[in-house]
Amino acid sequence: MRPSAVRLLNILVPVKRTVDYAVKIRVNPDQKGVDLNVKHSMNPFDEIAVEEAVRLREKLKDEVKSIKVVTIGPAKAAETLRTALAMGADAGIHVEVQDAGPAPEPLGVAKALRAVIAREKDGVDLVIMGKQAIDDDAGQTGQMLAGLLDWAQATFASKLVVDPKKKEAEVTREIDGGLEELRCRLPLVVTTDLRLNGPRYASLPNIMKAKKKPIEKLTPADLQVDLTPILETVKVAEPPKRVGGGKVENVDQLIAKLKEAGITPVKS
């Protein structure tokens, strides 16, 4: 699964179809999940990943050989692939699963992506993916994929500079209290943070061109992976409603209210 010595970059961008970020989430009556009969779109962090891949091509020109996008999801997930193709990707791969079935978990997705990479004849030099999906907020798939492949990884990237000739990448990542700069050897898995870029809107001509770009359809069986969940969701509940605050006239009233709430001063 290691890429060849050819110094042209092959980039793979996994994308996910999620409930649109602007939709108000409602818990299902059975409290096992959320209502999915709402507007869906590409996971925002994955949009950033697609944008970064396209920007790399614009910067490196012919040194980027291909940009492929891959998604694992029901038939409707093909729309998400078309959006990525309209943004500038060359081709798509759709690993189709049943619409009514449970959503694949991060480890299953990572194993499927590893199998997709193994099928690529020209190899994959760089995987750029969102740091997390906004539906489960797991933030695990990129790290698991890098571990399964035994590749370098750089998570929460806010800046990415790739040198195809040296087969290296310099990544600035966001950490608690500041920034960290890493120099990584390719092949590499990068997960994107919000401040990496601002995704473009696909133009109408590019949307029309995307309809003609190829999408390869696969199944989990084709990849010899089992996407059956190994975790059970016990309960999903809405957060408690916020209680309105109150105003006090002076410090004495504030202290009295705090005491009523059971808050006592701490002796220094």
Phi and psi restraints in degrees (value plus and minus 20) as a CYANA .aco file:
   2 ARG   PHI     -95.7   -55.7
   2 ARG   PSI     122.7   162.7
   3 PRO   PHI     -91.1   -51.1
   3 PRO   PSI     141.9   181.9
   4 SER   PHI     -94.8   -54.8
   4 SER   PSI     156.1   196.1
   5 ALA   PHI     -99.2   -59.2
   5 ALA   PSI     -24.5    15.5
   6 VAL   PHI     -83.2   -43.2
   6 VAL   PSI     116.2   156.2
   7 ARG   PHI    -111.7   -71.7
   7 ARG   PSI      10.7    50.7
   8 LEU   PHI    -125.5   -85.5
   8 LEU   PSI     111.9   151.9
   9 LEU   PHI    -100.8   -60.8
   9 LEU   PSI     111.4   151.4
  10 ASN   PHI    -130.1   -90.1
  10 ASN   PSI      97.7   137.7
  11 ILE   PHI    -129.8   -89.8
  11 ILE   PSI     115.2   155.2
  12 LEU   PHI    -138.0   -98.0
  12 LEU   PSI     111.5   151.5
  13 VAL   PHI    -144.1  -104.1
  13 VAL   PSI      85.8   125.8
  14 PRO   PHI     -93.7   -53.7
  14 PRO   PSI     117.2   157.2
  15 VAL   PHI    -151.0  -111.0
  15 VAL   PSI     136.2   176.2
  16 LYS   PHI    -152.8  -112.8
  16 LYS   PSI     120.1   160.1
  17 ARG   PHI    -107.0   -67.0
  17 ARG   PSI      99.7   139.7
  18 THR   PHI    -149.9  -109.9
  18 THR   PSI     147.6   187.6
  19 VAL   PHI     -79.0   -39.0
  19 VAL   PSI     114.4   154.4
  20 ASP   PHI     -77.0   -37.0
  20 ASP   PSI     121.3   161.3
  21 TYR   PHI     -82.0   -42.0
  21 TYR   PSI     -42.6    -2.6
  22 ALA   PHI    -108.5   -68.5
  22 ALA   PSI     -25.8    14.2
  23 VAL   PHI    -102.0   -62.0
  23 VAL   PSI     117.4   157.4
  24 LYS   PHI     -97.9   -57.9
  24 LYS   PSI     101.5   141.5
  25 ILE   PHI     -94.8   -54.8
  25 ILE   PSI     115.9   155.9
  26 ARG   PHI    -143.4  -103.4
  26 ARG   PSI     114.0   154.0
  27 VAL   PHI     -97.2   -57.2
  27 VAL   PSI     119.6   159.6
  28 ASN   PHI     -85.1   -45.1
  28 ASN   PSI     134.9   174.9
  29 PRO   PHI     -78.0   -38.0
  29 PRO   PSI     -52.3   -12.3
  30 ASP   PHI     -99.9   -59.9
  30 ASP   PSI     -24.6    15.4
  31 GLN   PHI      37.9    77.9
  31 GLN   PSI      14.5    54.5
  32 LYS   PHI    -130.5   -90.5
  32 LYS   PSI     -23.3    16.7
  33 GLY   PHI    -197.7  -157.7
  33 GLY   PSI    -182.4  -142.4
  34 VAL   PHI    -138.6   -98.6
  34 VAL   PSI     142.6   182.6
  35 ASP   PHI     -88.0   -48.0
  35 ASP   PSI     100.3   140.3
  36 LEU   PHI    -121.4   -81.4
  36 LEU   PSI     -18.3    21.7
  37 ASN   PHI    -105.0   -65.0
  37 ASN   PSI      35.3    75.3
  38 VAL   PHI    -158.5  -118.5
  38 VAL   PSI     158.7   198.7
  39 LYS   PHI     -85.1   -45.1
  39 LYS   PSI     116.7   156.7
  40 HIS   PHI    -137.9   -97.9
  40 HIS   PSI     136.4   176.4
  41 SER   PHI    -176.7  -136.7
  41 SER   PSI    -198.5  -158.5
  42 MET   PHI     -91.3   -51.3
  42 MET   PSI     118.2   158.2
  43 ASN   PHI     -71.6   -31.6
  43 ASN   PSI     106.2   146.2
  44 PRO   PHI     -75.6   -35.6
  44 PRO   PSI     -56.6   -16.6
  45 PHE   PHI     -87.7   -47.7
  45 PHE   PSI     -50.1   -10.1
  46 ASP   PHI     -93.2   -53.2
  46 ASP   PSI     -53.8   -13.8
  47 GLU   PHI     -78.0   -38.0
  47 GLU   PSI     -61.8   -21.8
  48 ILE   PHI     -82.9   -42.9
  48 ILE   PSI     -59.1   -19.1
  49 ALA   PHI     -84.3   -44.3
  49 ALA   PSI     -64.1   -24.1
  50 VAL   PHI     -82.5   -42.5
  50 VAL   PSI     -64.7   -24.7
  51 GLU   PHI     -79.2   -39.2
  51 GLU   PSI     -61.7   -21.7
  52 GLU   PHI     -86.4   -46.4
  52 GLU   PSI     -58.7   -18.7
  53 ALA   PHI     -82.7   -42.7
  53 ALA   PSI     -62.5   -22.5
  54 VAL   PHI     -87.1   -47.1
  54 VAL   PSI     -58.3   -18.3
  55 ARG   PHI     -85.8   -45.8
  55 ARG   PSI     -55.6   -15.6
  56 LEU   PHI     -81.3   -41.3
  56 LEU   PSI     -61.2   -21.2
  57 ARG   PHI     -85.1   -45.1
  57 ARG   PSI     -61.7   -21.7
  58 GLU   PHI     -83.1   -43.1
  58 GLU   PSI     -52.3   -12.3
  59 LYS   PHI    -103.3   -63.3
  59 LYS   PSI     -63.4   -23.4
  60 LEU   PHI    -112.5   -72.5
  60 LEU   PSI     -27.9    12.1
  61 LYS   PHI      36.6    76.6
  61 LYS   PSI    -144.3  -104.3
  62 ASP   PHI     -91.7   -51.7
  62 ASP   PSI     -26.3    13.7
  63 GLU   PHI     -94.1   -54.1
  63 GLU   PSI     -33.1     6.9
  64 VAL   PHI    -119.0   -79.0
  64 VAL   PSI      92.7   132.7
  65 LYS   PHI     -98.9   -58.9
  65 LYS   PSI     -64.4   -24.4
  66 SER   PHI    -172.7  -132.7
  66 SER   PSI     130.9   170.9
  67 ILE   PHI    -145.7  -105.7
  67 ILE   PSI      93.6   133.6
  68 LYS   PHI    -132.5   -92.5
  68 LYS   PSI     123.2   163.2
  69 VAL   PHI    -134.1   -94.1
  69 VAL   PSI     125.0   165.0
  70 VAL   PHI    -154.2  -114.2
  70 VAL   PSI     121.3   161.3
  71 THR   PHI    -156.6  -116.6
  71 THR   PSI     131.1   171.1
  72 ILE   PHI    -140.1  -100.1
  72 ILE   PSI      93.3   133.3
  73 GLY   PHI     157.8   197.8
  73 GLY   PSI    -198.1  -158.1
  74 PRO   PHI     -89.6   -49.6
  74 PRO   PSI    -199.7  -159.7
  75 ALA   PHI     -75.4   -35.4
  75 ALA   PSI     -57.0   -17.0
  76 LYS   PHI     -86.4   -46.4
  76 LYS   PSI     -35.6     4.4
  77 ALA   PHI     -87.0   -47.0
  77 ALA   PSI     -35.3     4.7
  78 ALA   PHI     -81.2   -41.2
  78 ALA   PSI     -49.3    -9.3
  79 GLU   PHI     -83.4   -43.4
  79 GLU   PSI     -56.7   -16.7
  80 THR   PHI     -85.0   -45.0
  80 THR   PSI     -60.3   -20.3
  81 LEU   PHI     -81.9   -41.9
  81 LEU   PSI     -62.1   -22.1
  82 ARG   PHI     -83.0   -43.0
  82 ARG   PSI     -55.5   -15.5
  83 THR   PHI     -83.0   -43.0
  83 THR   PSI     -64.1   -24.1
  84 ALA   PHI     -85.5   -45.5
  84 ALA   PSI     -57.4   -17.4
  85 LEU   PHI     -86.1   -46.1
  85 LEU   PSI     -56.8   -16.8
  86 ALA   PHI     -88.3   -48.3
  86 ALA   PSI     -47.1    -7.1
  87 MET   PHI     -95.3   -55.3
  87 MET   PSI     -39.9     0.1
  88 GLY   PHI     120.1   160.1
  88 GLY   PSI     -22.6    17.4
  89 ALA   PHI     -89.2   -49.2
  89 ALA   PSI     138.6   178.6
  90 ASP   PHI    -111.0   -71.0
  90 ASP   PSI     -59.4   -19.4
  91 ALA   PHI    -173.3  -133.3
  91 ALA   PSI     144.2   184.2
  92 GLY   PHI    -149.6  -109.6
  92 GLY   PSI     139.0   179.0
  93 ILE   PHI    -150.6  -110.6
  93 ILE   PSI     105.8   145.8
  94 HIS   PHI    -137.0   -97.0
  94 HIS   PSI      90.0   130.0
  95 VAL   PHI    -110.8   -70.8
  95 VAL   PSI      83.0   123.0
  96 GLU   PHI    -107.4   -67.4
  96 GLU   PSI     112.7   152.7
  97 VAL   PHI    -144.5  -104.5
  97 VAL   PSI     146.0   186.0
  98 GLN   PHI     -87.3   -47.3
  98 GLN   PSI     118.8   158.8
  99 ASP   PHI     -84.8   -44.8
  99 ASP   PSI     -57.5   -17.5
 100 ALA   PHI    -102.9   -62.9
 100 ALA   PSI     -31.0     9.0
 101 GLY   PHI     -98.7   -58.7
 101 GLY   PSI     148.6   188.6
 102 PRO   PHI     -88.3   -48.3
 102 PRO   PSI     130.4   170.4
 103 ALA   PHI     -89.4   -49.4
 103 ALA   PSI     120.1   160.1
 104 PRO   PHI     -81.5   -41.5
 104 PRO   PSI     125.7   165.7
 105 GLU   PHI    -110.5   -70.5
 105 GLU   PSI     142.4   182.4
 106 PRO   PHI     -71.8   -31.8
 106 PRO   PSI     -62.6   -22.6
 107 LEU   PHI     -85.8   -45.8
 107 LEU   PSI     -61.3   -21.3
 108 GLY   PHI     -83.5   -43.5
 108 GLY   PSI     -61.5   -21.5
 109 VAL   PHI     -82.7   -42.7
 109 VAL   PSI     -62.9   -22.9
 110 ALA   PHI     -82.3   -42.3
 110 ALA   PSI     -60.4   -20.4
 111 LYS   PHI     -86.7   -46.7
 111 LYS   PSI     -58.7   -18.7
 112 ALA   PHI     -85.6   -45.6
 112 ALA   PSI     -61.2   -21.2
 113 LEU   PHI     -85.5   -45.5
 113 LEU   PSI     -58.1   -18.1
 114 ARG   PHI     -79.8   -39.8
 114 ARG   PSI     -61.8   -21.8
 115 ALA   PHI     -87.1   -47.1
 115 ALA   PSI     -57.4   -17.4
 116 VAL   PHI     -82.2   -42.2
 116 VAL   PSI     -64.3   -24.3
 117 ILE   PHI     -83.0   -43.0
 117 ILE   PSI     -58.3   -18.3
 118 ALA   PHI     -84.5   -44.5
 118 ALA   PSI     -46.6    -6.6
 119 ARG   PHI    -101.3   -61.3
 119 ARG   PSI     -37.1     2.9
 120 GLU   PHI     -92.2   -52.2
 120 GLU   PSI      97.3   137.3
 121 LYS   PHI     -83.8   -43.8
 121 LYS   PSI     -58.2   -18.2
 122 ASP   PHI    -108.3   -68.3
 122 ASP   PSI     -17.5    22.5
 123 GLY   PHI      55.9    95.9
 123 GLY   PSI     153.4   193.4
 124 VAL   PHI    -149.4  -109.4
 124 VAL   PSI     108.1   148.1
 125 ASP   PHI    -116.3   -76.3
 125 ASP   PSI     -50.1   -10.1
 126 LEU   PHI    -166.7  -126.7
 126 LEU   PSI     106.2   146.2
 127 VAL   PHI    -128.5   -88.5
 127 VAL   PSI     103.3   143.3
 128 ILE   PHI    -137.4   -97.4
 128 ILE   PSI     102.8   142.8
 129 MET   PHI    -164.8  -124.8
 129 MET   PSI     140.1   180.1
 130 GLY   PHI     -83.7   -43.7
 130 GLY   PSI     128.2   168.2
 131 LYS   PHI     -88.9   -48.9
 131 LYS   PSI     -42.9    -2.9
 132 GLN   PHI    -184.4  -144.4
 132 GLN   PSI     142.7   182.7
 133 ALA   PHI    -121.2   -81.2
 133 ALA   PSI     123.9   163.9
 134 ILE   PHI     -99.1   -59.1
 134 ILE   PSI     -22.7    17.3
 135 ASP   PHI    -108.5   -68.5
 135 ASP   PSI     -65.0   -25.0
 136 ASP   PHI    -126.9   -86.9
 136 ASP   PSI     -35.4     4.6
 137 ASP   PHI      34.6    74.6
 137 ASP   PSI       9.8    49.8
 138 ALA   PHI     -88.8   -48.8
 138 ALA   PSI     -66.2   -26.2
 139 GLY   PHI      43.3    83.3
 139 GLY   PSI      20.2    60.2
 140 GLN   PHI    -143.1  -103.1
 140 GLN   PSI     -44.5    -4.5
 141 THR   PHI     -82.4   -42.4
 141 THR   PSI     -64.2   -24.2
 142 GLY   PHI     -80.5   -40.5
 142 GLY   PSI     -65.1   -25.1
 143 GLN   PHI     -85.2   -45.2
 143 GLN   PSI     -61.0   -21.0
 144 MET   PHI     -84.9   -44.9
 144 MET   PSI     -61.0   -21.0
 145 LEU   PHI     -82.0   -42.0
 145 LEU   PSI     -66.0   -26.0
 146 ALA   PHI     -80.7   -40.7
 146 ALA   PSI     -59.4   -19.4
 147 GLY   PHI     -85.2   -45.2
 147 GLY   PSI     -63.1   -23.1
 148 LEU   PHI     -85.1   -45.1
 148 LEU   PSI     -55.3   -15.3
 149 LEU   PHI    -105.5   -65.5
 149 LEU   PSI     -36.1     3.9
 150 ASP   PHI      41.0    81.0
 150 ASP   PSI      24.0    64.0
 151 TRP   PHI    -125.9   -85.9
 151 TRP   PSI     143.0   183.0
 152 ALA   PHI     -87.1   -47.1
 152 ALA   PSI     134.8   174.8
 153 GLN   PHI    -160.8  -120.8
 153 GLN   PSI     127.1   167.1
 154 ALA   PHI    -159.2  -119.2
 154 ALA   PSI      90.7   130.7
 155 THR   PHI    -120.9   -80.9
 155 THR   PSI     139.4   179.4
 156 PHE   PHI      35.3    75.3
 156 PHE   PSI      26.6    66.6
 157 ALA   PHI     -93.5   -53.5
 157 ALA   PSI     112.2   152.2
 158 SER   PHI    -130.9   -90.9
 158 SER   PSI     -26.2    13.8
 159 LYS   PHI    -176.4  -136.4
 159 LYS   PSI     119.3   159.3
 160 LEU   PHI    -158.2  -118.2
 160 LEU   PSI     103.4   143.4
 161 VAL   PHI    -145.7  -105.7
 161 VAL   PSI     101.4   141.4
 162 VAL   PHI    -133.4   -93.4
 162 VAL   PSI     114.4   154.4
 163 ASP   PHI    -135.3   -95.3
 163 ASP   PSI      77.3   117.3
 164 PRO   PHI     -82.1   -42.1
 164 PRO   PSI     -52.6   -12.6
 165 LYS   PHI     -85.8   -45.8
 165 LYS   PSI     -61.6   -21.6
 166 LYS   PHI    -106.4   -66.4
 166 LYS   PSI     -27.5    12.5
 167 LYS   PHI      35.7    75.7
 167 LYS   PSI      25.4    65.4
 168 GLU   PHI    -152.2  -112.2
 168 GLU   PSI     139.7   179.7
 169 ALA   PHI    -159.2  -119.2
 169 ALA   PSI     119.4   159.4
 170 GLU   PHI    -127.1   -87.1
 170 GLU   PSI     103.7   143.7
 171 VAL   PHI    -142.6  -102.6
 171 VAL   PSI     108.5   148.5
 172 THR   PHI    -119.2   -79.2
 172 THR   PSI     104.4   144.4
 173 ARG   PHI    -142.8  -102.8
 173 ARG   PSI     130.0   170.0
 174 GLU   PHI    -108.4   -68.4
 174 GLU   PSI     107.5   147.5
 175 ILE   PHI    -148.8  -108.8
 175 ILE   PSI     152.1   192.1
 176 ASP   PHI     -81.1   -41.1
 176 ASP   PSI     101.6   141.6
 177 GLY   PHI      67.7   107.7
 177 GLY   PSI     -15.2    24.8
 178 GLY   PHI     142.0   182.0
 178 GLY   PSI    -171.5  -131.5
 179 LEU   PHI    -143.3  -103.3
 179 LEU   PSI     131.0   171.0
 180 GLU   PHI    -146.6  -106.6
 180 GLU   PSI     114.9   154.9
 181 GLU   PHI    -127.9   -87.9
 181 GLU   PSI     109.3   149.3
 182 LEU   PHI    -141.2  -101.2
 182 LEU   PSI     125.0   165.0
 183 ARG   PHI    -134.1   -94.1
 183 ARG   PSI      99.8   139.8
 184 CYS   PHI    -141.2  -101.2
 184 CYS   PSI     126.8   166.8
 185 ARG   PHI    -106.0   -66.0
 185 ARG   PSI     121.7   161.7
 186 LEU   PHI     -98.4   -58.4
 186 LEU   PSI     129.1   169.1
 187 PRO   PHI     -93.7   -53.7
 187 PRO   PSI     135.1   175.1
 188 LEU   PHI    -167.9  -127.9
 188 LEU   PSI     124.5   164.5
 189 VAL   PHI    -129.9   -89.9
 189 VAL   PSI     103.3   143.3
 190 VAL   PHI    -137.8   -97.8
 190 VAL   PSI     113.0   153.0
 191 THR   PHI    -131.0   -91.0
 191 THR   PSI     120.1   160.1
 192 THR   PHI    -117.7   -77.7
 192 THR   PSI     121.8   161.8
 193 ASP   PHI    -122.8   -82.8
 193 ASP   PSI     150.8   190.8
 194 LEU   PHI     -82.9   -42.9
 194 LEU   PSI     -53.4   -13.4
 195 ARG   PHI    -106.9   -66.9
 195 ARG   PSI     -11.5    28.5
 196 LEU   PHI     -87.3   -47.3
 196 LEU   PSI     -62.6   -22.6
 197 ASN   PHI    -187.7  -147.7
 197 ASN   PSI     158.9   198.9
 198 GLY   PHI    -136.4   -96.4
 198 GLY   PSI      92.4   132.4
 199 PRO   PHI     -79.8   -39.8
 199 PRO   PSI     124.8   164.8
 200 ARG   PHI    -101.6   -61.6
 200 ARG   PSI     140.6   180.6
 201 TYR   PHI    -110.7   -70.7
 201 TYR   PSI     116.3   156.3
 202 ALA   PHI     -91.5   -51.5
 202 ALA   PSI     112.6   152.6
 203 SER   PHI     -98.6   -58.6
 203 SER   PSI     140.1   180.1
 204 LEU   PHI     -79.2   -39.2
 204 LEU   PSI     -65.2   -25.2
 205 PRO   PHI     -79.2   -39.2
 205 PRO   PSI     -58.9   -18.9
 206 ASN   PHI     -91.1   -51.1
 206 ASN   PSI     -51.4   -11.4
 207 ILE   PHI     -84.3   -44.3
 207 ILE   PSI     -60.5   -20.5
 208 MET   PHI     -88.1   -48.1
 208 MET   PSI     -60.8   -20.8
 209 LYS   PHI     -84.7   -44.7
 209 LYS   PSI     -54.2   -14.2
 210 ALA   PHI     -82.6   -42.6
 210 ALA   PSI     -47.3    -7.3
 211 LYS   PHI     -85.3   -45.3
 211 LYS   PSI     -41.1    -1.1
 212 LYS   PHI    -118.7   -78.7
 212 LYS   PSI     -25.9    14.1
 213 LYS   PHI     -97.9   -57.9
 213 LYS   PSI     125.2   165.2
 214 PRO   PHI     -94.2   -54.2
 214 PRO   PSI     121.4   161.4
 215 ILE   PHI    -146.7  -106.7
 215 ILE   PSI      99.7   139.7
 216 GLU   PHI    -107.5   -67.5
 216 GLU   PSI     110.7   150.7
 217 LYS   PHI    -121.4   -81.4
 217 LYS   PSI     110.3   150.3
 218 LEU   PHI    -152.2  -112.2
 218 LEU   PSI     148.5   188.5
 219 THR   PHI    -144.6  -104.6
 219 THR   PSI     141.4   181.4
 220 PRO   PHI     -75.0   -35.0
 220 PRO   PSI     -53.4   -13.4
 221 ALA   PHI     -84.3   -44.3
 221 ALA   PSI     -57.4   -17.4
 222 ASP   PHI     -81.0   -41.0
 222 ASP   PSI     -52.8   -12.8
 223 LEU   PHI    -112.0   -72.0
 223 LEU   PSI     -24.8    15.2
 224 GLN   PHI      37.7    77.7
 224 GLN   PSI      24.8    64.8
 225 VAL   PHI    -144.9  -104.9
 225 VAL   PSI     130.6   170.6
 226 ASP   PHI    -129.4   -89.4
 226 ASP   PSI      95.3   135.3
 227 LEU   PHI    -116.9   -76.9
 227 LEU   PSI      -5.6    34.4
 228 THR   PHI     -83.5   -43.5
 228 THR   PSI     106.8   146.8
 229 PRO   PHI     -81.9   -41.9
 229 PRO   PSI     125.4   165.4
 230 ILE   PHI    -129.6   -89.6
 230 ILE   PSI     -22.6    17.4
 231 LEU   PHI    -130.6   -90.6
 231 LEU   PSI     129.6   169.6
 232 GLU   PHI    -136.3   -96.3
 232 GLU   PSI     108.6   148.6
 233 THR   PHI    -101.9   -61.9
 233 THR   PSI      94.9   134.9
 234 VAL   PHI     -98.1   -58.1
 234 VAL   PSI     -66.0   -26.0
 235 LYS   PHI    -181.6  -141.6
 235 LYS   PSI     121.7   161.7
 236 VAL   PHI    -140.0  -100.0
 236 VAL   PSI     107.4   147.4
 237 ALA   PHI    -156.0  -116.0
 237 ALA   PSI     130.4   170.4
 238 GLU   PHI     -93.4   -53.4
 238 GLU   PSI     130.0   170.0
 239 PRO   PHI     -86.0   -46.0
 239 PRO   PSI     133.0   173.0
 240 PRO   PHI     -82.1   -42.1
 240 PRO   PSI     125.2   165.2
 241 LYS   PHI     -88.1   -48.1
 241 LYS   PSI     120.8   160.8
 242 ARG   PHI     -92.2   -52.2
 242 ARG   PSI     119.0   159.0
 243 VAL   PHI    -114.0   -74.0
 243 VAL   PSI     115.5   155.5
 244 GLY   PHI     -83.3   -43.3
 244 GLY   PSI     129.7   169.7
 245 GLY   PHI    -104.2   -64.2
 245 GLY   PSI     157.2   197.2
 246 GLY   PHI    -153.7  -113.7
 246 GLY   PSI     142.0   182.0
 247 LYS   PHI    -126.2   -86.2
 247 LYS   PSI     125.9   165.9
 248 VAL   PHI    -142.1  -102.1
 248 VAL   PSI     135.5   175.5
 249 GLU   PHI    -105.7   -65.7
 249 GLU   PSI     -48.6    -8.6
 250 ASN   PHI    -175.5  -135.5
 250 ASN   PSI     159.0   199.0
 251 VAL   PHI     -85.7   -45.7
 251 VAL   PSI     -57.7   -17.7
 252 ASP   PHI     -80.7   -40.7
 252 ASP   PSI     -61.8   -21.8
 253 GLN   PHI     -85.8   -45.8
 253 GLN   PSI     -58.0   -18.0
 254 LEU   PHI     -81.5   -41.5
 254 LEU   PSI     -65.8   -25.8
 255 ILE   PHI     -83.2   -43.2
 255 ILE   PSI     -59.6   -19.6
 256 ALA   PHI     -83.7   -43.7
 256 ALA   PSI     -62.3   -22.3
 257 LYS   PHI     -84.0   -44.0
 257 LYS   PSI     -60.5   -20.5
 258 LEU   PHI     -83.9   -43.9
 258 LEU   PSI     -60.2   -20.2
 259 LYS   PHI     -86.1   -46.1
 259 LYS   PSI     -58.5   -18.5
 260 GLU   PHI     -82.1   -42.1
 260 GLU   PSI     -53.0   -13.0
 261 ALA   PHI    -101.7   -61.7
 261 ALA   PSI     -20.8    19.2
 262 GLY   PHI      66.8   106.8
 262 GLY   PSI      -6.5    33.5
 263 ILE   PHI    -114.0   -74.0
 263 ILE   PSI      99.9   139.9
 264 THR   PHI    -134.9   -94.9
 264 THR   PSI     130.2   170.2
 265 PRO   PHI     -86.9   -46.9
 265 PRO   PSI     129.4   169.4
 266 VAL   PHI    -121.8   -81.8
 266 VAL   PSI     105.8   145.8
 267 LYS   PHI     -95.4   -55.4
 267 LYS   PSI     112.6   152.6
